[in-house]
Amino acid sequence: MTLSFWRYIHLTLAVFSAVFLVLVSITGTILAVDAIQEKLPSYGVVNFEKITLEETLPILRKTYPEITEITVDHNQFVTLQGIDKDDNDVNAYIDPRTGKILGTPIKKSEFIQWTTALHRSLFLKETGRFIVGFVSFLLVLISISGFALILNRQRGLRNFFSKIMKDNFAQYYHVVLGRLALIPILIIALSGAYLTLEKFNFFMPKKDSEPKNEITENISKKELNTSVFKSTFLANAEKIEFPFSDDPEEYYIIRLKDREIEVNQVTGAVVSEKIFPMTTLLSNLSLDLHTGRTNMLWAFILGIASLNILFFIYSGFAMTLKRRSSRIKNKFKAEESKFILLVGSENGSTLRFANAIHKQLMAYGEKVFIAELNNYKIYPKAEHLIIFTSTHGLGDAPSNANKFTELLNQYEQQQKIKVSVVGFGSKAYTDFCGYARDIDVLVAKQNWAERILELQTVNDKSAEEFVNWVKLWSAKTGIPLSTVPSIYNDAPKDLEKMVVLNKTAISVNGFTFLVTLRTNRITKFDSGDLLAIYPANDPRERLYSIGNINGNIQLAIKLHPSGLGSGYLYNLEPGEVIKARIIKNPSFHFPKRASKVALISNGTGIAPFLGMLQQNKKKTEIHFYCGFRRATETVLGYKKFANEMIEKQQLQSFHLALSREEEHQHVMDLIKHDAAFFIDLLTNGGIVMICGSLAMQKDVETVLDNILFQTSSTISDYKAKGQVLTDCY
C-alpha cells in the first residue's frame, strides 16, 4: 500500500478517536501511578514464592480459631478474614509464615474509584464500555498504521532504529518516541479491546465437567506424599476458602490461577477440579498487562506510554497543521500561466521553497501556476517549467508525485518549454536526490523540453544551497529573484516570549502607535537592533527597529489597513505574551565616537532614536529632525520627551515638521533650512542617521545630495565613509 494510504488511515483514526484517547490516556497515567503506589507499603514477605500450603495453613489455623478465607492479591499481599483468639473480627494483611498482622487493607480513594470508572466506561455504563473498547481497537489500528509509516520512512525493518532526520520538533519526536512506545501502546490497546469483548461475553466458554475423586477412608502413605498442600505454593493461589468444621466431608475450596479445586482437609487429595477456560486465563493476562498491577516496572512503562499517547496526539496534529499551512494556492489557472512550478513533497518542506519562488514571480507581475507533480497536464502558454521534488524511500517518488512518470508520457506539451529541476534530500542517505535525478533525465528526453540548467540539489533543506540554484536560474532567465537565504528559511522555532507592557492608541488624525515589550532580563539589545515577529504563524519575518527605553523594547509602528504585522501588534493588549526574536543590527547602533550626530526620522523610525537619546550618557551633541502629519497626542509626547532630554543635555536641539498642519512642513524642508549645518557636520566627521520609510530616506538623500553639490561631494561618498547610516523599510 502507498504511504499516502497509511498516512490517511493514521490521521483519520487519530482525528476520530482523539478526544477519547486524551481521556483514557490521562486516566490511564493516573491509574498507572496508583498501581505503583499500591506496591510501596511493606505487606509482602521474603521468599514468598517458596511458601507451600502445608507450611502456612496449620500455622494460620492454630493462630486464628476461625478462618473464613485468605486471599492473595496481585501484589502478593496475603489477606486473612476470620476471628482471632479474643473473638475479634480480623480482616488484615498477614505474614503467612507466622500469622502476624502486618496492616489493614485500605479502600481505594474516591478519586481513584472515580478515575477508574471514567477510564472503564466514561460514566456511561455499558455504552461507555463499548466506546472505550472500540477506541482501544482504533488504537490498535493507529499503532499498526504508525508502524507502517515508520517502516516506510526508515526503509524497512532492518533500519527501524537507524538515524532519523530532524525536520522539526514535532516530527522528530513523533517518530523517535513512536518507535520506543510502539509495543507498550499496542499491548495497552490489544488488552483493552480484549477486556471489552470479554465483558460483553464475546467469548462464550464451554461448560466443563467437574469429575470428583472418590474419598478413601484409609489414608495411604502414597496419598500423604501426593498431598496438594505439599505440592502447591501459596503464590499460585488466588483464594482459599476454609471448611466450616473438622468434618472430612467439609473441603477446602482453592482457587488457583488456572483452575479451582476442592481438597480433602485431612488427606490433601483433590476431590473435584474445575479447569478454567482459556478465555479466563487470557482475561487475567490482559488485565495484568493492561493495568501493570503485578509489576512495578511494567506499571511505570504503561504510565510513560500513556503520556506518550498524549504527546502523539499533539505532535501528530502539529505535523498535519504544518503541512496544511504550506498548501498550494493559485491566482491564475494553469492554462493561462507563463511559469509552471511543480512540486513533489512528502511533508510540505519542499513546497515551502516553491511557494517562496511563486510569490516572487507573482510580485513581478508574472502569471504563475503551482501544483503537485501528480497534477501534471498540458500547459498551453507555459514558457518555463520548474520542478521541485524530494525523494522518498529507496529513491522513490513522494506520495504526491508517484503518478508523474505516467502523466509525463500521457501529456506532451505542444511548444518548447524551458525546464529546470531542483532536488531536495539528505546526504545521510545513499540515494541522495535519487528521484530528482530520475525526473531530470526523464524530462530531458522530452522533445518539447529545453533544459536550461543541470540538476541542482539541496541538502537538508539548506537555504544557502537553494540560493545557488536561484542565482543560476536568475542569470539564465534575467529575472532577479532574491538571493537572501532568510527568505527561504522557515520561521525559527526557538523564539523568545515577550510581555506587552503598554500600547498607545491611535488618535483620530494619526496612524502611528507605540508598543512597549518586556524581554527576558538576560537578553541584551541596543537601540537600532531589529525585532522579528511572525504574525499568524506566517513564516515571513516582519522587522521593526527597536528603541531601548529603560531596558524594555519600544516600537513605533504605522498601522496599515491590511497590514498583517502592524494589525497584529495593534490588537495586542497589556499583559499578552508574544513570541519574537531580536536580530542584532550593529551597523545602525549609536556611534561611540562622533563629535556631532544628526538623527532624521518620520513616525515609524522614531523608536530607536528615542532609545539612543536616553542612553546618551556621554552627552554627545545630537540634533534631532523628525516629521509627522499632525500634532497628535503621541507627537506631543515625543516633544515632551525631547525637552526632557534637552534639559539633561542629552539632546542639543529638536526640530519638528508637521505636513498636515498650517505650516505644512516636511522633514526635508527642515534639512534645506539647515543646509549649512549639515554641510559642516559631514565635512567635519559628523554622522547622519536616517530611520523610517524608504520613501522618506530617498527624499532625504536627494535633498542632502543637492546640498552637498557645492562641496563637490555626494551622499554616496559619505555613505562609503560610514558617515550616513540608514535603517529604512
N, C-alpha and C positions, 0 to 999 in steps of 0.2 A: 504494500500500500504506500501511497505517496506521503511525504512529510506533511503536506497541506491537510490531508485527511486526518492524520493523527493530531495535528495541531487544532483543527476544527473540533474534533471529538473532545480533546482535552479541555479546550476553552468552554465548549457548550456544557459539558458536565460540571465544570467548576462554577460557571455562572448559575446554573440551575440549582446547585446544592450549596452555594457559598454561605448563605445565612445560617442554614442548619449546621454546616461544618464548623462555623465560628462558635456556635453554641456548644456542640458536643466536644470541640477541641478545648474550649475554656473549662468546661465542667470535667472533661477527662483529665486535664492537667491538675485540677484541684483534687480529684479522686486519686490520682497517682501519688500526690504528696501525702494524702491521708493513708494510703497503703504503706508508704514508707514509715509514717509516724506510728502506725499500728505495731510495728516490729521493734520500736525503740524501748518500751518497757521490758524489764528482765524477768519475764514469766516462763522462759524456757529453761531447760536443764541440760547439763553437759552430757554428751554421748546419748542423746535421746533416741537415736536410731537403733541402739543396741538393747533397749529395754524390751523384754518379752512380756506377754500377758501373764505367764506363770510367775514372773518376778514381781509384778505390780499388783495384781488382783488380790492375792491373800493379804498383803500389807494394807491395802485400802479397806478391805472388809473387816480387818482387825481394828483399824483406826476409826472407822465410821460404821456404827451398828446397822444403819440402814442407808443403802445407796440406791438411788433411782436409776441414774445413768452417769456415764462420763463421756465427754466428747473431746475430740482432738481437732482443733481448727487448723486453718491453712498456715498459721504461724507456728504450728506445733506447740501451742499452749494447751494444756490439759485442764478442762473444766469439770468439776465434780458437783453433782446435785444430790443431796441426801440429808441425813440428820447425824449430828455428832453425838458424843457420849453424854453431853449435857442437854440433849433433846433440842438443840438449836438447829434451825434450818441452815443448810450450807449450800451456797451457790458461788463457788470461788475457783480461781486458778490454784492448782496444787502441784507439788512435786510428786510425780508418780512413784518415786522410789521410797519416799518417807510418808507421804500423805500430808506433808506440811503445807499450810495455806500460804500462797505467795502473793495473792492480790484478789481484787474483786473486779469482775467484768464490768466495763463501763459502756453504757449505751451510747450509740453514735449521736453526736450533737445534732440539733435541729438543722443547722446549716448543712452538714454533710448529708443528712437524710433528704433535705430539700434539693441539694445538688444532685444526689443520686437519682431522685425522681425526675428531675429535669433532664438528666443525661439519658435515662432509660426511655422516657415516654413524653417528654416535653409537657407534662401535666395533662396530656390528652388521652390517657389510659391506653386502650388497645389501638386506637387510631395513631396515637403518638408513637407507640412501639413499632407500628408498621412503618411510619415515616422514618424513624431512626434507623430501622433495619434497611429500608430502601436507600437511605443516604449512605449507609455503610457499603451497600452493594455498589453505589455510584463511586464511592471512594476506591473500591477495588478497580473499577474501570479507569478512574483517573490515574491510579498508580500504574496500571498496565500501559495506558497511553503515554504517560510520562516516561516510563521505561523505554518505550519505543522511540520517543523523541530523543532521549539521551543516546540510545544506540545509534540513531541516525546521525546525531551531532558528532558523536565520538567515533563513528565509522566502525561499528562492530563491538562485540563483547570483549575482544582482546584489549581494546583501547578504552574500556569503560571507565577506568580510573586514571587515565592519562591526563595530561595538562589541558586546562580549559582556558580559552582566550577570553579575556575580560573586556566585554563591550561596555558594561555599566554595572553598578552595584546590584540592582535587582536581578538582571540576567545571570550574573556570575554566581551569586549565592543561591539562586533558584536551582541551578544545576548542581553546584557543589553539595549543598545540603540535601538536594533530591537524591543524589547517589547514596549518601550516608543513611538517610532516613527511609529509603525505599522499602526495605524488608520489614522494619518495625511497623511502618504505616500499613503495609499490605497485611501483616498479621493482625493489626487492630481491626482493619476493615473486614477481613475474612471471618475472624472470630465474632465480630459484632453482627455480621449478616447471619452467621450460623445460629447464634443465640436467639435471634429474632425468629428464624424459621423453626427452631426447636420450641420456642414459646407458643407458636401457632400450630403446634403438632404436625408440622410438615412431614416429619419423620415418624411414622407410626410403628412402634416396636412390636415385635411378635410376642405373644404370651408364652412365657417359658414355663415348662412343667417344674414342679417342686418335689423331686424324689426325696423320700425320707429314709434314712438308715434305720435299721432295726436296733433296738436298745438291748444290749446284752447285760444280763444281771451279773454274771461272773466276769469281773474285770481282769483280763489277762495282762501279763507284763508287757506284751507286744502293744496292746491298746494304750497302756500308760505311756509308752515310749513315743507313740504317734499322737499324743495329745495336741490339739490345736493350740492350747495355751503355751506349750513349749515351742512350737514352730512359728507362731505368729508374733510379729513385733508390734508394739503399740503405735509406732509411727505409721504402720499400714492400715490402722483402724481409723474410722471417722467417728463412730459412735458405738458405745456398748451399753445395752440395756440389761440391768441386773435382774435375776429371778426374784420373785416376791418372797420366797421361803427356801428352806433347805431341801424341799421335796425334789427328788431326782427327776420328777416329771416337769419341774419348772426349769426352763432353759435360759441360757444367755442368748441374747439376740445381738449379734456382732455385725455391724455394717463396715465392710472393708471397701477399698477403692474400686474393686471390680465385681463385688458380689455381696450378698447378705446371707449369713448362716445362723442356724440355731445350734447351740453347743450344749452338750450334757455338762452340767456343772460339776459332776463327780469325775467322769472319765475324760472330759475334754474332747469327746468324739463328736463329729458333725452329725446332727440329727436330720437337718434339712439344709438345702442350699438353693439359693436363687441367683443365677448369673445375670448381671446387669447387661442389657442390650448395648451394642456398640454405640448407639446414639447417646446413651447416658454418659459413656466414657468420653465421647467426643465433646459433649456438652460441658463436662467438668474441665476437660483440657482447654476448651475455648474460653471458659470463664477464667481459668488460671492465666492464659495468655493475654486475655483482654484487660484484666484488672491488675496483673502483676502482684496478686495477693500472696503468692508463695515465695517470691524472691525480691529482695530489696533492690538489687541491681536492675532487674528487669522492670520493676516499677519506675525506677529513675529513667530508664531508657524510654519507657512509654510516655512519661511526662515530657521529656525533651521532644519526642516525636510529635506529641500533641501541640506543643509550642511551634514546631516546625510547620505544621499544617496551617497555623495562623499566618506564619511568615510567607508560606507558599501562596496563600490567598492574596496577600498584599503584593508580593513581588510579581505574581502572575498577572494581576490586573494592571500593575505599573508597566510591565512589558507591553501589554496589549494597548494601553493608552499611548505609550511612546510610539508604537507602530502606527496607530490611528492619527497621531499628531503630524506624522510625516506623509499622510496620504496625498494622493495626486489631485491637483486642482487645475483646471484649464479655463482660459478665457476664450481661446479660439478653437475651432474644430480642426480635426486632422486634415480634412480636405482643403482647407484654405491656408494652412501653415507652411511657412518657408523653412523653419527649423523643427526637426523632429527629434525628441530626446526619448530614447527607450531605456528602461531600467529593469535589471534583474537583481532582486534584493530579497534576502531571506528574513531579515529582521528590521528593515527600514533604514539602516545606516547609509547604504549606498544611495537610497532615494534622497537623503539629505543633501548630498553633493549635487545631484541632478537638479534638485529644487533651487539650489543657490545659482546655478547657471541659468536655469529657467527664468528666475526673477531678474537677473541682469540683462538678459536678452530682451525681456519684456520692457525693461526700463529704457532700452534703446529704441523702442517702438517697433520691434520685430514681432511678427506673428509666429508664436511658438506653441508647440503641442507636446505634452509629455505623457507617456503611457508605459505600462508594463510590457515586457518583451512578448508576453503571451497575447497581447492585443495588436500585434503587428499586422498591417494591411497595406493597401495601396495608398500612396500619398502623392496625389497628382501635382501639387505645387511645391513639393519639397525640393530644396536645394542642398540642405545639409542634414545628415543623419549622424547623431552621436549616440553610441551605445555605452551605457554604464552598467557593468554587471559584476557581481561577486561570484564566487564558486562555492558549491556545497558538496559535501561528501567527498568521494574519490574523484574529483574533477567533474562533478555532476552540475547540472543546471539548478539554480534556485527554484523554489516551487512556483514562482510566477514567471518562469522562463522555460519551463520544460516542454512547451509546445512550439517554441520559436523556430527550431530547425524545420519542423513540418510546415509551419506557416511561411517561412522564407522560400521554400520550394513551391509553395502553392501560389504566392502572390509575387509577381515580377513587376518591378517598377518600370514605368514607361519612359522615363527620362534619366539622364545622368544625375547622380546624387553624390556629393562629397561625403565620405564616411570616415569617422574616427571612432576607435574602440578604446575604452578605458577599463582596465581590470582591477578589481579590489579583492584583496585576500590577505593571508598571513604567511610569512616565510617560515613560520614554525611548521607548516605542512609541506610535504614533498611536492604536492601538486599545486603549488602556488599559482593562483590565477589560471588554473587549468581550463576552466570553461570559457573564460575570456579569450584564451589563446585559440581554442577551437572555433569560437564565433568569429574571431578576426580572420582566420584562414577561410572559413566558410563564406563570409560576406565578401572577401576579396575576390572570390571566384565568380561572383555575380556580374553579368555583363553590364548592368547599369551602375555598378559601384565604382567610384573613383576614390581610392584610399589616399587621403592627404597626409596621414601620419602613420608611422609604425605604431604597433600596440604599445600603449603606455600602462604601467602597472603602479598600484598604490598599496603599500604595505601597512597593515594595521590602521587603516583609515587616517593615514598621515596627511594633514592639510598641506604640509610643506611639499610632499611628493605630488599631491594633486595639483599644486600651483605650477609644478614643472610642466604638466600637460597643458594647463591654462595658458602659459606663456607660449608654448609651441603652437597651440591652436589659434591663439590671437594673432601670432605672427603670420600664419598661413591665411587667415581669413580677413585680417585687418580690423577685427572687432576687438577693441581693448577691454577685455574682461579684467576684473580685479585680481591682482596678484598678492593681496594681503591674506596670509594664512588664516587670520582670525575670522574672516568672512565665511570660511568653510568649516570652522571648528564648531562643535556642539557647545551649547551653553555649559560653563563649568559647573561641576556638581558640588564642590566644597565652597558654597557661598556663606558669607558671614551674616548672622542675624543682627539687624539694627532696629532700634526702637524709635518710633516717631515721637519727638518731644513737643513739637509745635508746627502748625501750618497756618499761614495767614490766608485770609480770604481775598478774593479779587474785588476791587472796588468797581463801581458802576462803569467808570470810564477807563478802567485798567485791564491789563491782560497778564501781568506778572504777579507771581506769588512766591513766598518763601517757605521752605521746608527745613526743619532742623531735626537731625537724627543723632542718636547716641550710639556709639560703637562699643565694642569690647575695649576695655581700658588699655589692653596691651597692644592694640592696633595703633600703629604710627602712621600719620599722614600729614601733609603740608598743604597750605592753600595753594591752589594751582594743580593739585592732583585731580584725578578723574574718578567719578563714581559710576560703575557699570551696573545697570539694573536690567532685569529680564521680565518685563510685564507680561502677564497672561501666559507664562511659560514659553514665550517667543524666544527662539534660540538667538535672535539678533540682539546685540548689545545696544542699549541706549546709554549714551555717555553724557555726564553732566560735570561741569567744573566745580570743584569743592572750595568752600571757604572754611577755614578752621577758626571757629568762634568759641572761645572758652573750652577748647578741647572737643567740641561737637562739630558735626558736619552741617554746613548750611548750604542750601542750593537755592538759586534764583532761577525760576522757570517760567517760561511763557506758555500759557495754556492755549493749545491749538484745538479747534473744534473737533477734529477727528484724530488728534494725536494720541497714539497708544501709550507712549511713555508719560507725556505730560498729564493726560487724563488719569492714568493710573496713580501718579503721585498726588494729583489734586484731590482725588477721592479718599486719600488716607486720612485717618483720624488719630489724634494724640493717643498714644498707648498701643497702637498697632505695631506689629513686627513685620519687617520686610527682609528679604534676602538679597544681598548685593555683594559686590566686591570692589575694593579700592585698587585703582591702577596708578602706579607711580608715574608722574609726569615731570621729571626733573628739569626738562627744557623750559618749563614755564614757572619755575619757582622764583620767589623774590630774590633779586641779585644780592649776594653777600657783600660785594664790593662795587659800589656805584656812588658817584657824587650827587647825582640827581636822577630821579625816576619819574616819568610821566605815565600815569595809568589812564587808559582810554577804554570806555565800555558803553554798551547800551544795556537795556534792562536785564537781558538774560546772561550778561557776562560780569555782573557786578559782584557776585558772591565771593569768588577768590580774592578780589581786591579788598573787600571788607575784612577778610581774614588777614591779609597782608598788612593792612593798616594797624590792626590790633596787635600784630606780632612785631611791629616796627619798634622794638625796644631801643635800638641803636639811634633812633630818631634821624634816619636817613631823610634827606629833603625829597618829599613826594608831592606831586601836583596831580590832582585827580580831575579828569574830564569825563562826564557821563551824560548820556542823552536818554530822555524818556518822552512819551507823548504828552502826558498831563501830570499835574501836581497832585497825584493821588496820596492817600494816607501812607502807602508804602514808600513813595518817593520822599514825602516829608520826613518819614522815619530815617531814610538814608541821610537826608540833610542834617538831621539832628545828630546822628551818629558821627558824621563828618565834622561837625562843630566840636563835638567832644574830643575827637582825635586832634583837632587843631589846638584846643586848649592844652592837651597833653604833649604838644609839639611832636606828635607822630604823623602829622599831616601839615603841609605848608599852605596849600590852597585847594579850594573845592569849586569847580566850575560846572554848572548845571544847565543843560539845554532842554527846552520843552517844545516839541514840534507842533503840538495842537493847542497851545495857549496863544495869547495875544501876540507875544513876541515871536512865536513860531520859529525858534532856532533849532538847528540840528547840531550835533556834536562837531560836525565838520566846520560849521561856522565859528565855533569857539577856537578850533585849531587855526583857522585862517586869521582870526583876530590876534592870536598869539604866535604868529609866524616867526617873529624874531626870537621868541623864547625857544621854539622847537629847533631852529637853526643852531642857536647857541648850545642847546642841550646836546644835540647829536655831534656837533663838531668838537665838543669838549668831553666826549666819552660818556655822556649820559645814556640812559636806556629808556626806550618806549615799549610799554607792554599793552597789547590790544586783546580784549576778550569780549566775545559776544557773537553776533550773527556774521556769517560770511559776507552778506551784502554790506554790512557796516564796515567790515575790515577792508573790503575792496574800495569803498568810498574814502575811508580814512587814508589808505595808502596812496590813492590818487591825489588827494589834497597834499599830503606830505611830499609826494614826488614833485608837484608843481611848486611847492615852497622851496624845495632843495635845488630846483633847476638853476637858480642864480649862483649856487655854490659849485656847480659842475659835478655834483654827486647825485646818486639816485637812492631810492629806498632799498633797492636790491643790494647796493653796496653796504648799507648799514645792517641789513639782514645777514649778509655774509660775515660781518664782524661780530654778530651776536648782540647788536645794539637795538634791534627791533624784534621783539618776541611776540608771537601770536598764538592764540588758542581759540579758534572760532569754528562754528559748526553751522 
